[in-house]
Amino acid sequence: MATANAAIKVTNLSFPPTRTPQNTPANAAPISSRAQQPGVTSIKEEDMERAAGALFASNPALVSMMQAKLGSLVGRSSGYIESLPASVRRRVAGLKGVQKEHSKLEAEFQEEVLQLEKKYFAKFTPLYETRAQIVNGASEPTEEQVKVGETKDEEDEEEATKEEEVNKDAGTDVKGIPEFWLSAMKNQISLAEMITDRDEAALKHITDIRMEYLDRPGFRLIFEFEENEYFTNKTITKTYFYQEENGYGGDFIYDHAEGDKIDWKQGKDLTVRVESKKQRNKNTKQTRVVKKTVPTESFFNFFDPPKPPTDEDDATSDIEERLELDYQLGEDIKEKLIPRAIDWFTGEALQYENIEDFEEGDFEDEDDEEDDDLSDDRDEDEESDDEVI
């Protein structure tokens, strides 16, 4: 009989580990007592995007592999249609035939819409010509035009506020409406973002902005300038071309844009800036100033649109975004600025803009912008002393 204090021999038993779901580690990773396990509500979308961006940036081969894989899947059948009985497949083919008839009608619809636009554009043109004459001081508006223009709409009467004190100066020595198009463009949000302080001195010489339709699908924007100190062009145009074949649903598909070459006068090119750098010879200690021109932001880059990628090139997201932005700017000028230039000049058109289309980050306080400009100016004024042999 064993005593109470006798040693009990314990056999070293080994049990197989408990089965765990696939991709779940058998041993739990250590979690700090103060750490919060990430969940859907605690992981920010921008953090996920940043992590994904870093992953793709460091693994270009992975990006290429994914693009190739996704490209190979486009248009590939899942096998479902082939698995249907012959009678059902016949009906599916019949519906596809019906859809093609629908697509033909959609293409006809888009073509008729275009012809209708051209018809009314011809009616708008005399009004645009009258506007240009008044803006440039070639003629004065009639009494009837002034009377109609001063008549307030019902919405304006409901929202009427105390009128600002008006200028009593008769302005007999003022010709037309000075800086009409520059003011209108600066009130159009998408265009205002492109206009720099240097651009304004040249853009105030715009006498008219108009458009015309092409014989093929597309349109041309025409900027007319008076004589100025920046370039010799009287007109600068930009043409938007659509593809000859309609897309899905009969819509016209944007192809590319071409802009005129600007004949800049000596030292007046607003699309470049001059950088000066002081260099000191290592042996003689003599210094010299080296100047070079580098591209810079300017509205006039609008006339040098990005080139669409060729078949041999990979369509990067940056190029796609620039092409999309460039096309949207052309559409804004064609569909918004030109038809309602006076409303953009007065700022009334802003109340009809869908501000929700712009993210909060797209706007900044003017004071901050001025501080940034001053900081940029200081950076440009700084010169570095580089040692050269």
C-alpha positions in Angstrom: 0.0 0.0 0.0 1.4 3.3 -1.0 1.9 5.9 1.6 0.4 9.4 1.4 3.8 11.0 0.7 4.9 8.5 -1.9 6.0 10.0 -5.1 3.5 9.6 -7.9 5.1 8.9 -11.3 3.6 11.0 -14.0 3.8 9.7 -17.5 4.7 12.4 -20.1 1.6 12.2 -22.2 1.6 13.9 -25.6 -1.8 15.0 -27.1 -2.2 15.9 -30.7 -2.8 19.6 -31.3 -6.4 20.6 -31.7 -7.4 21.1 -35.3 -7.8 24.7 -36.3 -9.5 26.3 -39.3 -7.4 26.8 -42.4 -5.0 29.8 -42.3 -5.5 30.0 -38.5 -2.3 29.6 -36.5 -2.3 26.9 -33.8 -0.6 29.3 -31.4 -2.2 32.7 -30.9 0.0 35.7 -31.5 0.7 37.8 -28.4 -1.5 40.8 -28.1 -0.7 43.7 -25.8 -3.2 44.2 -23.1 -3.5 47.8 -24.2 -3.8 47.1 -27.9 -7.1 47.0 -29.6 -7.5 44.2 -32.1 -8.2 45.8 -35.5 -11.7 45.5 -36.9 -13.7 46.9 -39.7 -14.5 50.1 -37.8 -11.0 50.7 -36.6 -9.1 50.3 -39.8 -9.2 53.6 -41.8 -9.7 53.5 -45.5 -6.8 55.8 -46.1 -4.5 53.4 -44.1 -5.6 50.5 -46.2 -5.0 52.5 -49.4 -1.6 53.6 -48.2 -0.6 50.0 -47.3 -1.8 48.7 -50.7 0.0 51.5 -52.5 3.2 50.7 -50.7 2.8 47.1 -51.5 2.3 47.7 -55.2 5.0 50.3 -55.4 7.6 47.9 -54.0 6.4 45.0 -56.1 6.1 46.1 -59.8 6.2 42.5 -60.8 3.1 41.8 -58.7 1.3 44.7 -60.4 2.2 43.4 -63.9 1.1 39.9 -63.0 -2.2 41.1 -61.6 -2.8 43.2 -64.7 -2.1 40.3 -67.0 -4.3 38.0 -65.0 -7.2 40.4 -65.0 -6.7 41.2 -68.7 -7.0 37.5 -69.5 -10.3 37.2 -67.6 -12.0 40.0 -69.5 -14.6 38.6 -71.9 -13.9 35.0 -70.8 -17.0 32.9 -70.5 -17.9 31.4 -67.2 -19.3 28.3 -68.9 -22.8 29.0 -67.7 -24.2 29.9 -71.1 -22.6 26.8 -72.7 -24.2 24.6 -70.0 -27.8 25.7 -71.0 -30.0 23.5 -73.2 -29.8 24.2 -76.9 -33.3 25.7 -76.9 -32.4 28.2 -74.2 -29.1 29.1 -75.9 -31.1 29.8 -79.1 -33.3 32.3 -77.2 -30.3 33.9 -75.6 -28.8 34.4 -79.1 -32.1 35.9 -80.2 -32.1 38.4 -77.3 -28.5 39.4 -78.3 -29.9 40.1 -81.8 -32.6 42.3 -80.3 -30.0 44.1 -78.3 -27.9 44.8 -81.4 -31.0 46.5 -82.9 -31.3 48.5 -79.7 -27.7 49.6 -80.0 -28.3 50.7 -83.6 -31.2 52.9 -82.4 -29.0 54.3 -79.5 -26.3 55.3 -82.1 -29.0 57.0 -84.2 -30.3 58.8 -81.1 -26.8 60.1 -80.2 -26.3 61.2 -83.8 -29.6 63.1 -83.8 -28.8 64.7 -80.5 -25.5 65.9 -82.0 -27.3 67.3 -85.0 -29.8 69.0 -82.7 -26.9 70.5 -80.8 -25.4 71.8 -84.0 -28.8 73.2 -85.1 -29.2 75.3 -81.9 -25.5 76.2 -81.8 -26.1 78.0 -85.1 -28.9 79.9 -83.4 -26.7 80.7 -80.4 -23.8 82.0 -82.5 -25.3 85.5 -83.3 -25.9 85.9 -79.5 -22.2 85.0 -78.9 -21.1 87.5 -81.5 -23.3 90.2 -79.9 -21.7 89.4 -76.5 -18.2 89.7 -77.9 -19.0 93.1 -79.4 -20.3 94.4 -76.1 -17.4 92.9 -74.1 -14.8 94.5 -76.4 -16.5 97.8 -76.6 -17.4 97.5 -80.3 -21.1 98.2 -79.6 -23.4 99.0 -76.7 -26.3 96.9 -75.5 -29.8 98.1 -76.5 -32.2 99.5 -74.1 -34.4 96.4 -74.4 -31.4 94.2 -73.6 -30.6 96.2 -70.5 -34.2 96.2 -69.3 -34.5 92.5 -69.6 -31.1 92.0 -67.9 -32.1 94.1 -65.0 -35.3 92.2 -64.5 -34.9 89.9 -61.5 -36.1 86.3 -61.6 -38.6 85.1 -59.0 -35.8 83.2 -57.2 -33.7 86.3 -57.1 -36.5 88.3 -55.6 -37.0 85.7 -52.9 -33.4 85.7 -52.0 -32.9 89.5 -52.4 -30.6 91.0 -49.8 -29.3 94.4 -49.1 -27.6 95.7 -52.3 -24.0 96.7 -52.1 -23.2 100.3 -52.6 -22.7 100.8 -56.3 -19.9 102.8 -58.0 -21.2 106.3 -59.0 -18.5 106.8 -61.6 -20.1 106.9 -65.1 -17.1 105.2 -66.6 -17.3 107.1 -69.9 -13.6 106.4 -70.5 -13.9 102.6 -69.9 -14.1 100.5 -73.1 -16.3 97.4 -73.0 -16.0 95.1 -69.9 -12.3 94.9 -68.9 -10.9 91.5 -68.0 -14.3 89.9 -68.7 -13.1 86.4 -69.6 -10.4 86.3 -67.0 -12.9 87.1 -64.3 -15.3 84.5 -65.6 -12.6 81.8 -65.8 -11.5 82.5 -62.2 -15.0 81.9 -61.0 -15.2 78.6 -62.7 -13.7 76.2 -60.1 -11.9 73.7 -62.4 -10.3 76.5 -64.5 -9.4 78.7 -61.5 -7.2 75.9 -60.1 -5.0 76.1 -63.2 -4.6 79.9 -63.4 -1.4 81.2 -61.7 -0.7 84.9 -60.8 1.7 85.1 -63.7 -1.0 83.8 -66.1 -3.5 86.5 -65.2 -1.4 89.2 -66.9 -1.7 87.3 -70.2 -5.3 86.0 -69.8 -6.6 89.5 -69.3 -5.9 90.0 -73.0 -8.5 87.4 -74.1 -11.1 89.1 -76.3 -13.4 86.1 -76.9 -13.6 82.3 -76.2 -15.8 80.3 -78.6 -16.1 76.8 -80.0 -17.0 75.1 -83.2 -18.0 71.6 -84.2 -15.8 69.5 -86.5 -16.9 67.7 -89.7 -16.0 64.5 -87.8 -17.1 63.8 -84.2 -15.4 66.4 -82.0 -15.1 70.1 -81.3 -12.6 72.9 -81.2 -12.1 75.6 -78.6 -10.9 79.0 -79.9 -9.2 81.6 -77.6 -8.9 85.0 -79.2 -6.3 87.5 -77.9 -5.6 91.1 -78.5 -2.0 92.1 -79.1 0.1 91.5 -75.9 3.6 91.3 -74.6 3.6 87.5 -74.1 3.0 85.8 -77.5 2.3 86.7 -81.1 -0.7 84.3 -81.6 -4.0 86.1 -82.3 -5.8 82.9 -81.7 -4.9 79.7 -79.8 -7.0 76.6 -80.4 -7.4 73.2 -78.9 -9.3 70.4 -80.7 -10.9 67.4 -79.1 -11.3 64.4 -81.3 -13.7 61.5 -80.7 -13.3 58.0 -82.1 -15.1 57.2 -85.4 -17.0 54.3 -83.9 -19.6 54.8 -81.2 -19.1 53.0 -77.8 -21.5 50.9 -75.8 -24.9 52.6 -75.7 -24.1 54.7 -78.7 -22.1 57.3 -76.9 -19.2 59.1 -78.6 -15.8 57.9 -77.2 -13.1 60.5 -76.6 -9.9 59.8 -78.4 -7.3 62.6 -78.0 -6.8 66.3 -78.1 -4.4 68.6 -80.0 -3.4 72.1 -79.1 -1.7 75.0 -81.0 1.9 75.8 -80.5 2.2 79.1 -78.7 4.7 81.5 -80.2 6.2 83.0 -77.0 8.1 86.3 -77.2 11.6 86.3 -75.8 11.7 85.6 -72.1 7.9 85.6 -71.8 7.1 81.9 -71.8 4.8 81.3 -68.8 5.0 77.5 -68.9 8.7 77.6 -67.7 10.6 79.4 -65.1 14.3 80.3 -64.8 16.3 78.8 -62.0 19.6 80.5 -61.1 22.3 78.6 -59.2 25.6 80.1 -58.1 28.6 77.8 -58.5 32.1 78.3 -57.1 35.2 76.9 -58.9 37.0 74.5 -56.5 40.5 75.7 -57.6 40.2 79.4 -58.5 37.4 80.1 -56.0 35.7 82.2 -58.8 31.9 82.1 -58.9 29.5 82.0 -61.8 25.7 82.0 -62.1 24.2 79.2 -64.1 20.6 79.6 -65.4 18.3 76.9 -66.7 14.6 76.8 -67.6 12.4 74.2 -66.0 8.7 73.5 -66.6 6.2 75.1 -64.2 2.5 75.2 -63.6 0.5 77.4 -66.0 -2.9 77.6 -67.5 -1.2 77.6 -70.9 -0.1 74.0 -70.4 -3.8 73.4 -71.3 -2.8 73.8 -75.0 -0.1 71.0 -74.7 -2.4 68.1 -73.7 -1.1 64.8 -72.4 -0.5 62.1 -75.1 -2.6 58.9 -74.8 -0.5 55.8 -74.3 0.4 53.8 -77.4 -0.2 50.1 -77.8 3.3 49.4 -76.7 3.1 51.5 -73.6 1.3 50.6 -70.4 -1.5 53.0 -69.5 -0.5 54.2 -66.1 -3.1 55.6 -63.7 -1.3 59.0 -63.8 -1.7 59.3 -67.6 -5.3 58.2 -67.4 -6.1 60.8 -64.7 -4.4 63.5 -66.7 -6.3 62.6 -69.9 -9.6 62.5 -67.9 -8.9 65.9 -66.3 -7.9 67.4 -69.6 -11.1 66.2 -71.3 -13.2 67.4 -68.4 -11.7 70.9 -68.6 -12.6 71.1 -72.3 -16.1 70.0 -71.6 -16.4 72.6 -68.8 -15.4 75.4 -71.2 -17.7 74.1 -74.0 -20.7 73.3 -71.8 -20.4 75.8 -69.0 -18.1 78.8 -69.6 -19.0 79.7 -73.2 -22.8 79.4 -73.0 -23.1 81.3 -69.7 -20.1 83.5 -69.6 -21.9 86.5 -68.0 -23.2 84.3 -65.2 -19.6 83.2 -64.5 -18.4 86.8 -64.7 -21.0 87.9 -62.0 -20.5 84.7 -60.0 -24.2 83.8 -60.3 -23.4 80.5 -62.0 -21.7 79.2 -58.8 -25.1 78.7 -57.1 -25.9 76.1 -59.7 -22.7 74.2 -59.3 -22.8 71.0 -57.5 -20.3 71.7 -54.7 -20.7 68.1 -53.5 -18.7 67.0 -56.5 -15.6 68.6 -54.9 -14.0 67.1 -51.8 -13.3 69.2 -48.8 -9.6 68.8 -49.4 -9.9 70.6 -52.7 -10.4 73.9 -50.9 -8.0 75.8 -48.8 -8.0 79.1 -47.0 -6.6 82.0 -49.1 -4.3 83.0 -46.2 -2.7 79.5 -46.2 -2.2 79.7 -50.0 -0.5 83.1 -49.7 1.8 81.7 -47.0 2.7 78.8 -49.4 3.4 81.2 -52.2 5.7 83.3 -50.0 7.4 80.1 -48.9 7.9 79.1 -52.5 9.3 82.5 -53.4 11.8 82.2 -50.6 12.8 78.8 -51.8 13.3 80.1 -55.3 15.4 83.1 -54.1 17.8 80.8 -52.2 21.0 80.1 -54.1 23.3 77.2 -53.4 27.0 77.3 -53.5 28.1 74.2 -55.4 31.7 73.2 -55.6 32.8 72.5 -59.2 36.1 71.5 -60.7 
